[in-house]
Amino acid sequence: MQWAVATYDTAFGYVSAHGAPLIDLLDPRPDERIIDLGCGTGGMTVEIASRGAEVLGIDGSVEMVNTARSEHPNLSFAVGDAHDFSTGDQYDAVVSNSALHWMTRDPSAVISRVREALRPGGRFVAEMGGAGNCADLITAVQTAWRVFGLPEPELPWYFPTPGQYAARLEDAGFTVRLMEFFDRPTRLAECPDGAADWVRLYAPELIAEVPPEVAGPVLDKVNELAAPALRRESGWMADYVRLRFAAVR
């Protein structure tokens, strides 16, 4: 997934805003060494560092890391694929916010790399999309594609159940200490065209595969299908479901 840096920092500011409970769960302490995996432009990295920890932000996007380095020159960032990253030293904790569900190639490989990066007793704390995340939005997309006779869209996310992800953690040698699964409806404040904008921003690769003359009508159909469940008088909502966990090596 290739993020547009400007889009990430504006339209999706709530990713960082909703990270506060995760940081509290992480409870970073002075002089701890922590990895922020999928750090984006470094918003949460800064918050962790403000509590006295030494933080390394890792992200697969060169553009994101370059922006993070420019905006936070006093912090450390590196480009790395979560499926195969490695560190020379072991860390006290790895944290990840709204990033693991994008790491679809091999979720178990990501967990294994996290474990290798941690010292014995080190903790893995994260929040990601869980089973049922964006169900109404996804159903609208899939239905619109079928209405227009398009191939079934290949969705770019991994949304596990609590049991599925707990099993992966345990298989990798983690002890699960906390597993929370909850709805978090979120207003799409920066999506004036509603569900259509959500698709444009979160799944541009789906639109890229649609013939240009069909793309507009398809997205109009997505809005039509999603509106009964997700459009309110106050604006459009996203039907987010989150999985938040803490595990120990």
NORGIKA-V48485 format. One record per residue. N is the residue number from 0. SS is DSSP state (@ for helix, = for strand, . for the rest). PSI is psi in whole degrees, -180 to 180 (* if undefined). Layout:
n->N ss->SS psi->PSI
n->N ss->SS psi->PSI
This chain:
n->0 ss->. psi->126
n->1 ss->. psi->110
n->2 ss->. psi->143
n->3 ss->. psi->122
n->4 ss->@ psi->-45
n->5 ss->@ psi->-41
n->6 ss->@ psi->-45
n->7 ss->@ psi->-44
n->8 ss->@ psi->-21
n->9 ss->@ psi->-63
n->10 ss->@ psi->-27
n->11 ss->. psi->34
n->12 ss->@ psi->-24
n->13 ss->@ psi->-19
n->14 ss->@ psi->-47
n->15 ss->@ psi->-40
n->16 ss->@ psi->-38
n->17 ss->. psi->3
n->18 ss->. psi->-11
n->19 ss->@ psi->-47
n->20 ss->@ psi->-32
n->21 ss->@ psi->-41
n->22 ss->@ psi->-39
n->23 ss->@ psi->-39
n->24 ss->@ psi->-40
n->25 ss->@ psi->-39
n->26 ss->. psi->60
n->27 ss->. psi->140
n->28 ss->. psi->154
n->29 ss->. psi->136
n->30 ss->. psi->1
n->31 ss->. psi->153
n->32 ss->= psi->121
n->33 ss->= psi->141
n->34 ss->= psi->131
n->35 ss->= psi->101
n->36 ss->= psi->122
n->37 ss->. psi->50
n->38 ss->. psi->-14
n->39 ss->. psi->-133
n->40 ss->. psi->10
n->41 ss->. psi->14
n->42 ss->@ psi->-47
n->43 ss->@ psi->-29
n->44 ss->@ psi->-43
n->45 ss->@ psi->-43
n->46 ss->@ psi->-40
n->47 ss->@ psi->-43
n->48 ss->@ psi->-31
n->49 ss->. psi->-17
n->50 ss->. psi->7
n->51 ss->. psi->0
n->52 ss->. psi->157
n->53 ss->= psi->119
n->54 ss->= psi->139
n->55 ss->= psi->119
n->56 ss->= psi->130
n->57 ss->= psi->133
n->58 ss->= psi->149
n->59 ss->. psi->-11
n->60 ss->. psi->121
n->61 ss->@ psi->-41
n->62 ss->@ psi->-42
n->63 ss->@ psi->-46
n->64 ss->@ psi->-41
n->65 ss->@ psi->-41
n->66 ss->@ psi->-43
n->67 ss->@ psi->-44
n->68 ss->@ psi->-39
n->69 ss->@ psi->-42
n->70 ss->@ psi->-25
n->71 ss->. psi->67
n->72 ss->. psi->-15
n->73 ss->. psi->-4
n->74 ss->. psi->165
n->75 ss->= psi->132
n->76 ss->= psi->151
n->77 ss->= psi->148
n->78 ss->= psi->129
n->79 ss->. psi->144
n->80 ss->. psi->123
n->81 ss->. psi->-21
n->82 ss->. psi->-21
n->83 ss->. psi->21
n->84 ss->. psi->156
n->85 ss->. psi->155
n->86 ss->. psi->148
n->87 ss->. psi->-32
n->88 ss->. psi->165
n->89 ss->. psi->147
n->90 ss->= psi->162
n->91 ss->= psi->-28
n->92 ss->= psi->153
n->93 ss->= psi->131
n->94 ss->= psi->147
n->95 ss->= psi->132
n->96 ss->= psi->119
n->97 ss->. psi->38
n->98 ss->. psi->-33
n->99 ss->@ psi->-31
n->100 ss->@ psi->-10
n->101 ss->@ psi->-12
n->102 ss->. psi->75
n->103 ss->. psi->-17
n->104 ss->. psi->-45
n->105 ss->. psi->86
n->106 ss->@ psi->-35
n->107 ss->@ psi->-33
n->108 ss->@ psi->-38
n->109 ss->@ psi->-47
n->110 ss->@ psi->-41
n->111 ss->@ psi->-41
n->112 ss->@ psi->-37
n->113 ss->@ psi->-45
n->114 ss->@ psi->-43
n->115 ss->@ psi->-27
n->116 ss->@ psi->-13
n->117 ss->= psi->146
n->118 ss->= psi->160
n->119 ss->= psi->130
n->120 ss->= psi->-5
n->121 ss->= psi->157
n->122 ss->= psi->147
n->123 ss->= psi->115
n->124 ss->= psi->129
n->125 ss->= psi->161
n->126 ss->= psi->138
n->127 ss->= psi->173
n->128 ss->= psi->136
n->129 ss->= psi->176
n->130 ss->. psi->132
n->131 ss->. psi->-4
n->132 ss->. psi->129
n->133 ss->. psi->32
n->134 ss->@ psi->-44
n->135 ss->@ psi->-40
n->136 ss->@ psi->-46
n->137 ss->@ psi->-41
n->138 ss->@ psi->-40
n->139 ss->@ psi->-42
n->140 ss->@ psi->-50
n->141 ss->@ psi->-40
n->142 ss->@ psi->-42
n->143 ss->@ psi->-41
n->144 ss->@ psi->-41
n->145 ss->@ psi->-40
n->146 ss->@ psi->-37
n->147 ss->. psi->9
n->148 ss->. psi->25
n->149 ss->. psi->156
n->150 ss->. psi->149
n->151 ss->. psi->125
n->152 ss->. psi->138
n->153 ss->. psi->108
n->154 ss->. psi->140
n->155 ss->. psi->23
n->156 ss->. psi->159
n->157 ss->. psi->111
n->158 ss->. psi->91
n->159 ss->= psi->162
n->160 ss->. psi->162
n->161 ss->@ psi->-42
n->162 ss->@ psi->-41
n->163 ss->@ psi->-45
n->164 ss->@ psi->-36
n->165 ss->@ psi->-40
n->166 ss->@ psi->-42
n->167 ss->@ psi->-43
n->168 ss->@ psi->-46
n->169 ss->@ psi->-39
n->170 ss->@ psi->-30
n->171 ss->. psi->-3
n->172 ss->. psi->14
n->173 ss->. psi->153
n->174 ss->= psi->120
n->175 ss->= psi->122
n->176 ss->= psi->-27
n->177 ss->= psi->138
n->178 ss->= psi->109
n->179 ss->= psi->143
n->180 ss->= psi->115
n->181 ss->= psi->154
n->182 ss->= psi->142
n->183 ss->. psi->76
n->184 ss->. psi->135
n->185 ss->= psi->129
n->186 ss->= psi->134
n->187 ss->. psi->71
n->188 ss->. psi->-31
n->189 ss->. psi->21
n->190 ss->. psi->78
n->191 ss->. psi->-25
n->192 ss->. psi->24
n->193 ss->@ psi->-133
n->194 ss->@ psi->-33
n->195 ss->@ psi->-44
n->196 ss->@ psi->-38
n->197 ss->@ psi->-42
n->198 ss->@ psi->-45
n->199 ss->@ psi->-38
n->200 ss->@ psi->-39
n->201 ss->@ psi->-23
n->202 ss->. psi->55
n->203 ss->@ psi->-25
n->204 ss->@ psi->-27
n->205 ss->@ psi->-45
n->206 ss->@ psi->-34
n->207 ss->@ psi->-25
n->208 ss->. psi->-2
n->209 ss->. psi->136
n->210 ss->. psi->136
n->211 ss->@ psi->-38
n->212 ss->@ psi->-13
n->213 ss->@ psi->-21
n->214 ss->@ psi->-47
n->215 ss->@ psi->-52
n->216 ss->@ psi->-36
n->217 ss->@ psi->-45
n->218 ss->@ psi->-34
n->219 ss->@ psi->-40
n->220 ss->@ psi->-37
n->221 ss->@ psi->-46
n->222 ss->@ psi->-45
n->223 ss->@ psi->-43
n->224 ss->@ psi->-34
n->225 ss->@ psi->-24
n->226 ss->@ psi->-44
n->227 ss->@ psi->-33
n->228 ss->@ psi->-28
n->229 ss->@ psi->-9
n->230 ss->= psi->127
n->231 ss->= psi->171
n->232 ss->. psi->-31
n->233 ss->. psi->-9
n->234 ss->= psi->-176
n->235 ss->= psi->147
n->236 ss->= psi->154
n->237 ss->= psi->136
n->238 ss->. psi->73
n->239 ss->. psi->142
n->240 ss->= psi->128
n->241 ss->= psi->149
n->242 ss->= psi->116
n->243 ss->= psi->133
n->244 ss->= psi->161
n->245 ss->= psi->131
n->246 ss->= psi->157
n->247 ss->= psi->136
n->248 ss->. psi->*
